[in-house]
Amino acid sequence: MDTPGANRRIPFSAMFNFRDVGGYRGHDGRTVRWGRLYRSDSLHRVDETDRAAFAALGVRTVVDLRRPSEVARDGRVPAYDGLAYRNIHPEHRSWAEQMYDPATSLAGFLVDRYVALATTGAAGLAEAVGLIADAENAPVVVHCVAGKDRTGIVCALTLALLGVSDTDIAADYALSTEASARFSAWLAASMPEAADPPAPFLASPAEAMPLFLDELRDRHGSVEGYLRHAGLADAQFDALRAHLLE
């Protein structure tokens, strides 16, 4: 198993969950390539302080999973030359409509939300994974607001297709909890009047992601079966493995 967090986090001044998804062991003992797929919290905070560091990554494509209303509210990644931008929102109910009860399981709450999102947002999730599968788009950064839920689902689906173990997928997902703590500290310092985000917005309990993936397998036979049902073709699965595994 890859060491959680080792060589993954790429520090920026106002992004807290930007990290490389490479290095995990996949199919046939092959390794997920470094520097091809990144995940992050919202990139609208990229500014001149971070422009050189962002440019050094050579990113070609940004996949923004936020709602159009979130993009309108906060803005998007700067329109740098050579950078393709896609806003793909997997349709799902607002979490504000489904309040978390602290007396219940946080992991269970998140799994229920993820399964619901995977049901209503299947086409958007498949479109995002399809963009990652195309080598011409790489390096790709996938992000949402916090970079842990919608982004976590897309990255988990991608890693599962690459043959990465659920243990490693869960460890990658759980790294977002540390990033959320950094974001909370920044938010408190920069906007002290802002209320603390609810627990589901900050935590990424490792056990949630394998439970979510198991639910997809129960319903569709495999993660590949789920994404095939959502619209991806076998050629895209092959392309994903060809350019993201070494």
C-alpha positions in Angstrom: 0.0 0.0 0.0 1.2 3.5 -0.8 2.1 5.6 2.2 -0.8 7.9 2.8 0.0 11.5 1.9 3.6 10.7 0.8 4.7 13.1 -2.0 1.0 13.8 -2.7 0.1 17.2 -1.4 1.1 20.1 -3.6 1.0 23.3 -1.4 -0.7 26.4 -2.5 -1.4 29.6 -0.6 -5.2 29.3 -0.7 -6.0 25.8 -1.9 -5.8 23.1 0.7 -6.7 19.8 -0.9 -4.6 19.8 -4.1 -2.8 16.5 -4.5 -1.5 14.0 -7.0 -3.5 10.8 -7.4 -0.5 8.8 -8.7 1.6 6.1 -7.1 -1.0 3.6 -6.1 -0.6 -0.1 -7.2 -3.1 -1.1 -9.8 -3.8 -3.9 -12.3 -1.1 -6.5 -12.8 1.2 -4.8 -10.3 1.4 -1.7 -12.5 1.5 1.7 -10.8 -0.8 4.8 -11.3 1.4 7.4 -13.1 2.4 10.5 -11.2 1.7 13.9 -12.7 -1.3 12.8 -14.8 -4.3 13.2 -12.5 -4.7 15.7 -9.7 -7.6 16.4 -7.3 -8.3 19.6 -5.5 -10.7 21.9 -3.7 -12.0 24.8 -5.7 -9.5 26.4 -8.1 -11.1 29.8 -8.2 -8.6 30.8 -5.5 -5.6 30.4 -7.8 -4.1 33.8 -8.0 -0.8 35.4 -9.0 0.9 34.0 -5.9 0.3 30.5 -7.1 0.3 30.9 -10.8 3.8 29.8 -11.4 3.4 26.7 -9.2 0.2 25.8 -11.0 1.7 26.4 -14.4 4.7 24.2 -13.5 2.3 21.2 -13.3 1.5 21.5 -17.0 -2.2 21.0 -16.4 -4.2 20.8 -19.7 -7.7 20.2 -18.4 -9.7 21.3 -15.4 -12.9 19.4 -14.6 -15.1 21.5 -12.3 -17.8 19.4 -10.6 -19.6 22.3 -8.9 -23.1 23.4 -9.6 -23.4 26.2 -12.1 -24.7 28.3 -9.2 -21.5 27.6 -7.2 -19.4 28.6 -10.2 -21.4 31.8 -10.6 -21.0 32.6 -6.9 -17.3 32.0 -6.5 -15.8 32.1 -10.0 -13.7 29.6 -11.8 -10.0 28.8 -12.4 -8.4 31.6 -14.4 -8.6 31.2 -18.1 -4.8 30.6 -18.7 -3.6 30.0 -22.2 -3.7 26.3 -23.2 -6.0 25.4 -20.3 -9.3 23.7 -21.2 -12.1 24.1 -18.7 -15.2 21.9 -18.3 -18.0 22.4 -15.8 -19.7 19.0 -15.3 -22.2 18.9 -12.5 -23.4 15.4 -11.5 -27.0 16.1 -10.7 -27.9 15.6 -7.0 -30.1 17.0 -4.3 -28.6 19.8 -2.1 -27.2 18.5 1.1 -28.9 21.5 2.8 -32.1 19.5 2.3 -30.8 16.5 4.2 -29.4 17.6 7.6 -27.0 15.4 9.4 -28.0 14.1 12.8 -24.8 14.0 15.0 -26.3 11.0 16.9 -26.1 8.9 13.7 -23.1 7.5 11.8 -21.3 10.2 9.8 -19.9 7.5 7.4 -23.4 6.2 6.9 -24.7 9.6 6.1 -22.0 10.2 3.5 -22.5 6.8 1.9 -26.2 7.5 1.5 -25.4 10.9 -0.1 -22.8 9.3 -2.4 -25.1 6.5 -3.5 -27.9 9.1 -4.2 -25.4 11.2 -6.2 -24.2 8.2 -8.2 -27.8 7.4 -9.0 -29.0 10.8 -10.2 -25.6 12.1 -11.4 -24.4 9.0 -13.2 -24.2 10.7 -16.6 -22.1 13.5 -15.2 -19.8 11.1 -13.3 -19.3 9.1 -16.4 -18.5 12.2 -18.5 -15.9 13.2 -16.0 -14.2 9.8 -15.9 -14.4 9.8 -19.7 -12.4 13.1 -19.9 -9.8 11.6 -17.6 -9.6 8.5 -19.8 -8.6 10.6 -22.8 -4.8 11.0 -22.7 -5.0 14.1 -24.8 -6.6 15.9 -21.8 -3.8 15.0 -19.3 -2.7 16.2 -16.9 -6.2 16.7 -15.5 -7.3 18.4 -12.3 -10.7 17.4 -10.9 -12.2 19.6 -8.3 -15.5 20.6 -6.6 -15.8 22.9 -3.5 -13.9 21.0 -0.8 -12.5 18.4 -3.1 -13.7 15.5 -1.1 -17.2 14.4 -2.0 -17.9 14.8 -5.8 -14.2 14.9 -6.4 -13.7 11.9 -4.1 -16.3 9.9 -6.0 -14.8 10.6 -9.4 -11.3 9.8 -8.2 -12.5 6.6 -6.4 -14.3 5.4 -9.6 -11.1 6.2 -11.6 -8.8 4.4 -9.2 -11.2 1.4 -9.0 -11.1 1.1 -12.8 -7.3 1.1 -12.6 -7.3 -1.8 -10.2 -6.3 0.1 -7.1 -7.4 -1.7 -3.9 -10.3 -0.4 -1.8 -7.9 0.0 1.0 -5.7 2.5 -1.0 -8.8 4.2 -2.4 -10.1 4.7 1.1 -6.7 6.1 2.3 -6.6 8.5 -0.6 -10.2 9.7 0.2 -9.4 10.1 3.9 -6.6 12.5 3.3 -9.2 15.1 2.7 -10.0 15.3 6.4 -6.5 16.8 7.0 -7.1 19.2 4.2 -10.4 20.2 5.6 -8.7 21.1 8.9 -6.3 23.4 7.0 -9.2 25.0 5.2 -11.1 25.6 8.4 -8.1 27.3 10.0 -7.8 29.5 6.9 -11.5 30.3 6.9 -11.4 31.2 10.6 -8.5 33.5 10.1 -9.7 35.2 6.9 -13.4 35.3 7.7 -13.8 35.1 11.4 -17.5 35.9 11.2 -18.2 32.8 9.1 -19.9 29.9 10.8 -18.1 26.6 11.2 -19.1 24.2 8.3 -21.2 21.2 9.4 -19.4 17.9 10.1 -20.2 16.2 6.8 -18.5 19.1 4.9 -15.2 18.5 6.8 -14.8 14.8 7.4 -13.8 12.0 5.1 -14.0 8.8 7.2 -12.0 6.1 5.4 -14.7 3.5 5.9 -17.3 5.5 3.8 -15.7 5.0 0.4 -15.4 1.2 0.4 -19.0 1.0 1.6 -20.0 3.3 -1.3 -18.1 1.2 -3.8 -19.6 -2.0 -2.4 -23.1 -0.6 -2.9 -22.3 0.1 -6.6 -21.0 -3.4 -7.0 -24.1 -4.9 -5.4 -26.2 -2.9 -7.9 -24.2 -3.2 -11.0 -21.8 -6.1 -10.6 -18.7 -3.9 -10.6 -17.6 -0.3 -10.8 -16.9 -0.9 -14.5 -20.5 -2.2 -14.9 -21.8 1.0 -13.2 -19.9 3.2 -15.5 -20.8 1.2 -18.6 -24.4 1.5 -17.6 -23.8 5.3 -17.2 -22.5 5.5 -20.8 -18.8 4.7 -20.9 -17.4 2.3 -23.6 -14.9 -0.5 -23.2 -12.5 1.5 -25.4 -12.5 4.3 -22.8 -11.7 1.8 -20.0 -8.8 0.6 -22.1 -7.6 4.1 -22.8 -7.7 5.0 -19.1 -5.5 2.1 -18.2 -3.2 2.6 -21.1 -2.2 6.2 -20.1 -2.6 6.1 -16.4 -0.8 2.9 -15.5 2.9 2.2 -15.9 
